[in-house]
Amino acid sequence: YTTVAEGDKILFEATTNSSEEGEYSWTGVIEGNAIIGSYLYTQKGWFLFGDTSKKRHFKGSLKSE
């Protein structure tokens, strides 16, 4: 993973790999108590079928008490 601080923001990138589950590539920004980002999921195909990719977005924040 990598992180870069820009003012009060933290930008991040990460990649996780699994021979059974495939690869996830994450990117996003954390600012204050909030996070926003996306991930690209890629699973290797087999025989005549190609790779499968899905992109998803997410956002969230700390729950206030």
Secondary structure, DSSP 8 states (H G I E B T S, - for coil): -EEEEETTEEEEEEEEEETTTEEEEEEEEEETTEEEEEEEEEE---TT---EEEEEEEEEE----
